[in-house]
């Protein structure tokens, strides 16, 4: 799968809930995990591969030991705040400081259709918030500190120009 790069409009589109977990959803989840590992990421939301559905894959270990697939996830509780630097597979070479909740409780379904409730802190909490934002069409650049926004402005302009050139067939 190819990762959608900013400013691809799919990244700003609110993803639709998945109504049925079938072989196609399982296939997509598997391909998303492969894409996640190929890109050396910790999380990937379906909009990042051009699919406007509420599907997330996560593995903060990067070693194919903690891989998880989550369908229709949403945050039901959050608390605390922490500011840390984040990056995103859809934003090559862009990193910035973001304030996120320290703790989150998430509900989602696995590929067997079982409802899960996950409580987490630290990197996994941050990854959950980042990926669920993707499902809602919200990007990490929307939440950067003002200093990070200013620092990344030239790179974002470069990504926008590259996207427009690729769309127009200019190399």
C-alpha positions in Angstrom: 0.0 0.0 0.0 1.1 3.5 -0.7 1.1 6.0 2.2 -0.9 9.2 1.4 1.3 12.2 1.8 0.1 15.7 2.9 -1.8 17.5 1.6 -3.7 14.6 0.0 -7.4 15.4 0.7 -8.1 11.9 2.0 -6.1 12.9 5.1 -8.8 15.6 5.9 -11.8 13.3 5.3 -13.7 11.9 8.3 -13.6 8.1 7.9 -16.7 6.0 7.8 -17.5 3.3 10.4 -16.9 -0.3 9.4 -20.3 -2.1 9.4 -19.1 -5.7 8.7 -15.8 -7.4 9.5 -15.2 -9.6 6.4 -12.3 -11.1 4.5 -11.7 -7.8 2.7 -11.3 -5.9 6.0 -8.9 -8.7 7.2 -6.9 -8.4 4.0 -6.7 -4.6 4.3 -5.6 -4.9 7.9 -2.8 -7.3 6.9 -1.6 -5.1 4.1 -1.7 -2.1 6.5 0.5 -3.9 9.0 3.0 -4.8 6.2 3.0 -1.1 5.2 3.5 0.0 8.8 6.5 -2.2 9.2 8.0 -1.3 5.8 7.7 2.4 6.8 9.1 1.7 10.4 6.1 3.4 12.0 4.2 2.7 15.2 0.7 3.3 13.9 -1.2 3.7 10.7 -4.8 4.7 10.1 -6.7 3.6 7.0 -7.0 7.2 5.6 -3.2 7.2 5.5 -3.4 4.5 2.8 -6.2 6.2 0.9 -9.1 4.3 2.6 -11.8 6.4 4.4 -12.7 3.7 6.9 -12.3 3.5 10.7 -9.5 1.0 10.9 -6.2 1.4 12.8 -3.1 -0.8 13.1 -0.7 -0.2 15.9 2.6 -1.8 17.1 4.8 0.4 19.2 7.4 -2.4 19.5 8.2 -2.3 15.8 9.1 -6.0 16.1 5.8 -7.6 14.9 5.2 -8.8 18.5 2.7 -6.2 19.6 0.7 -5.8 16.4 -2.9 -5.1 16.9 -5.8 -4.3 14.5 -8.6 -2.0 15.7 -11.9 -1.3 14.1 -14.1 1.7 14.9 -12.0 2.9 17.8 -12.9 5.8 19.9 -11.6 7.5 23.1 -14.0 7.3 26.0 -11.9 8.8 28.7 -8.7 10.8 28.8 -6.8 12.7 31.5 -3.5 14.5 32.2 -1.4 16.4 29.7 2.1 15.9 28.3 4.0 17.6 25.6 6.2 15.5 23.4 7.6 15.5 19.8 5.7 13.6 17.2 6.1 12.7 13.6 3.8 11.1 11.0 4.3 8.8 8.1 2.1 11.1 6.0 4.5 14.0 6.7 8.0 13.0 5.7 10.7 14.9 7.7 8.2 16.9 9.7 8.3 16.7 13.5 6.8 18.9 16.1 5.8 19.3 19.7 2.2 18.3 20.5 0.3 18.4 23.8 -1.8 15.2 24.3 -3.5 13.4 27.1 -1.2 11.3 29.2 -3.8 8.6 29.7 -6.6 7.4 27.4 -9.3 4.7 27.6 -10.3 3.4 24.1 -13.0 1.1 22.9 -12.7 -0.7 19.6 -13.4 -4.1 17.9 -10.8 -6.7 16.9 -11.0 -8.7 13.6 -13.1 -11.3 15.4 -15.8 -8.7 16.1 -15.0 -8.7 19.9 -15.3 -5.4 21.7 -12.1 -4.3 23.5 -11.5 -1.7 26.1 -7.9 -0.5 26.3 -6.4 1.7 29.0 -3.0 3.1 28.3 -0.4 5.8 29.0 2.8 6.9 27.4 3.7 6.2 23.8 0.7 3.9 23.2 -1.6 6.6 24.5 0.0 9.1 22.2 -0.3 6.7 19.2 -4.0 6.1 19.9 -4.7 9.8 20.0 -2.7 10.4 16.8 -4.4 7.6 14.8 -7.9 8.4 16.0 -7.3 12.0 15.0 -6.5 10.7 11.5 -9.9 8.9 11.4 -11.5 12.2 12.2 -9.6 14.2 9.5 -7.5 15.9 12.1 -3.7 16.1 11.5 -0.9 16.4 13.9 0.1 19.7 12.3 -3.2 21.1 13.6 -2.1 20.5 17.2 1.5 21.6 17.0 2.8 24.3 19.3 3.2 27.7 17.6 7.0 27.3 17.6 6.8 23.9 15.9 4.3 25.2 13.4 6.7 28.1 12.4 9.7 25.7 12.3 7.9 23.3 9.9 6.3 25.9 7.6 9.0 25.6 4.9 8.8 21.8 4.8 5.0 21.9 4.7 5.1 24.3 1.8 7.6 21.9 0.1 5.2 19.0 0.6 2.3 21.0 -0.8 4.3 22.0 -3.9 5.4 18.4 -4.5 1.8 17.2 -4.2 0.6 19.8 -6.7 3.4 18.9 -9.1 2.7 15.2 -8.8 -1.0 15.8 -9.4 -0.2 17.9 -12.5 2.3 15.3 -13.8 5.3 17.5 -13.3 8.5 15.9 -12.1 
